């Protein structure tokens, strides 16, 4: 369901908290509260994601994890607006002969961001990877093309982030936001743009896009935090590399997705 739809249901008296009608969408709830929703007769329930024969670019695969090089334009997980045609649908098709597999997304990317997406194939593997991520043992590196020359050429951007109260689709910097840090380094620079390597120290929504834009280096083609770019149809951001302990063996696993052609061409034109 959409957020607007949920708000309408609350306003229409269809939602209760501990058997008392919910007065507003902003109402705080206690831990352990029981929230009940009376679905309107017109509601259409979304089905569980199903397997679909969609090609995948597999970077790594074993009994515990699959790493996919997601192309720009592909949605990672079914949602209210994209019920089919997602990366998860494609992974379910690949695993159709493995009824014991329980795929769970470990990492997610925006629709127009390309690169490595990691999928755990069991609840145990998913838990161990998430545990290692919380302990700082998982590193994620991205490549971005910006229409500026960052100065200094390397450093750490530390700006707290939160949702824009005027537009929930956007993330903004704010003193009362969640602590957020991005390590960056200029890989190469030309007359019109620079290739920047970014490492997530924290992992907030749109973190790299917002941090670079806040410093005056918006990612090329980023319509939400910058401006459209005639040379690329999406934000020039690529999840380049992930390193983590293997969830079964503990050995260090490094997975890399080559830079896509649209970003490579953009860098060549510098």
N, C-alpha and C positions, 0 to 999 in steps of 0.2 A: 504494500500500500504506500501511497505517497504521504508526506507529512501533512499536506493540506487536507487530505482525506481523513487522516486520523484526527485532525483538529475539528473537522466537521462532525465526526462521530461524537467527540466530546461535547461540542456545542449542542448537539441534538439529544444529549442525555443518554447515549448508548454505552457509556463507559462508567464503571464504578470502581472505587478503591475501598477495600474492606467493606463492601456492600453499601457504601454511601456514594451518591452520584458525584462524579468528578466535576468540580466547578470550572476549572480552567486547564488548558494544556500545560501551563507553567507550574501547576501544583506539585510540590515536593512530596515524595513518598518515602515511607520508612522502610528500612531493610526488613524483608519478610512480608511486606504488604501483598495482598491479593488483588490483582487488577483483572476485572472481568469486562469483556466486550460482547455486546449483543450485536451480531453482524446483521445488517439489513438484508432483506430477502434478495435484493438485487446484487449483492456482493458476489464476485467471481473469485473463487479460491485458486491460487496458483499451484500448479502441480509440481511435484519433485523434479529436479533437473534430470533429463534423460540423455542417453548416449546419442550422438549425432556424428555422421561420418565427415568430419572436418579435418583437413590435413594439419599436422603439427610438425614443427621443427624441433626435434628432440635433441637437447644438448647432453643430457645424462639420464640414465635410467637403470635402476636395479630393483630389488624386492622391496625397498623401503621408501625411495623417493623417485620422482620424475622432475627434471628441470626442462622447461620449455622456453624457446626463444619466441616470445609473443610479438607478432607484428603490430605496428600502429594501426588503430582502427578496430581492433578486436577487444570486446568487453571480456573481463576475466571471469565474472560470476553472474548467473542470471539475476535480474533485478526487475523492479516494477516496469521499467521501460524497455528492458532487453531480456525477454523471457527465454530466448533460444539463440543459437549461433555463437555461444560463448566458449571460452577456453575450457571451462569445466565440462561443458557438453562434449567437447572433443576428447578430453581426457577420459571421460566415462566410456566413450566408444573404444578407445585404445585398450581399456581395461575390461571390455565386455566379456572376455573369457577368463577373468579372474574374479570370481564372485566373492572371494575373501577380502579383496582390496576395498579400503574405505578412504577414498581420496579426500584430503583436506588441504585447502590453500594455506601455505605458510607465508607467502608474500603476495601482494597485490599491486597492480599498476593501473594508472589512469588509462582510459580507452586509447588515448592518442600518445601514450608513452610506450616505447618498444623495449624489448629486452627480457632478461631472465625472470621467470616466474617459477617458484619452487612449490611442488605439490608433495605432501607426505601421503603415504599409502596406507597408513594405519593410525589409530588414535595414539598408540605408544610413540611412534616416530614423530607425530605432530607435537605431542607433549614435550619430548626431549629437545626438539629443535627450538620450540618456544622458550623452554627453560634456559637453553644456551644463549638465546637472543637476549633474554633479560639479564643474563650474567655478562653480557658484552663479548661473547665468544663468536658471534656471527657478524661479519662485516659485509656491507653492501656499498658498491661503488657505481657511480653513474657517470655518463658523459653528457655534456650539454654544450650547445653552440649558442654564444651570445653575440650581439651586435655591438660589443664594446670591448675594451681592453681592461680587464680587472686590475686595479691597483690597491694594495700590493698584489703581486702575482700569486701569492698563496697565503692562507690564513684560516681562521675559524670565524664563521658568522654565528653569533649567539644572540638571537632575538626570540622572545616568547611569542607563541602563536595561539590564536583562537579563531572560532568561526565569526564571520562578519555578522553582527546582529541584524543588519539591513538586508543581507543576502546570504542565506545559509550555504550557497554553493561556493562562496569565496572564503578564503582564510586570510586573516590580517595579522599584522604585528600589533601587540598590545602588552602593556606592562602587567596586566592581570592574566595573561595567557600562560599556556603550558611551556616550561623551559624547553628550548629547542636549539640544537647546535648542528651546523654543517661544516665539515672541513673541505676546503677547495684548493685547487692548484691549477694554474694555467698550463696546459699541455703544449699548445702552439697558438700563435697569434699572427694575424695578417692585417691587411689594410681595412677590411670591413667587418671581420668577426674573429672570435677566439674560441678555441676548443678548451673546455674547462672540465677537469675531473673533480667530482664531488663524492664525498664519503658521508654517509648518514651516521652521526653520533647518536642522535635520537631519530625516531621515525614517525614524524607527524604527517598528517594529510597535507599534500601539496608543498611539503617543507622546502625542497630545493627550489621550486618555482617561485615561492614567495620570498625566500631568503635572497636569491640572486636579484629579483626585481627590487627588493627593498634597498639594495646597495647600488641601484642604478644600472644593473646588468641583466635586464629581462631576457629570458630565453627566446631565441628567434622563433617566430610563429606562434607564440603563446598569446592567444586572443583574450584570455581571462586576466592575465597579469601583465601583459605587454601590448603588442600590436600585431596584426597579421603581417606575414612576410611573403612577398611574391615568389620567393625561391623555395618555400616549403609549405605544405598544407597543414602542418600540425606543429605542436611545440617540439623543438629539436632536443628531446631528452630521451636518453637510452639507459636502461638498467644494464650496465656493462658486465659486472662481475659480482659474484657472491662467494664467500668463503665461510665454512662452518665445520664443526666436528660432525662426522658421519653419525647419524642417530643410533646405529647399531654397533659399529666398530670403534667410534671415537676418533678415528684417523681424520686428519685435516683434508677437507674436500674443497677444491676450487673449481668453479664453473664460470665460464666466460661466454658471452654472446657477442659476435663480431658487430662492429658498428654498421648500421643499415645504410643502404645506398643513398637514400635521400639526405641523410646527414653527411655522408661522405662527399657527396656532390657539393653540398653547402660549404664544407670545409675547403674543397678544392678551388672554389670560386674566390677564396679570400685573397 
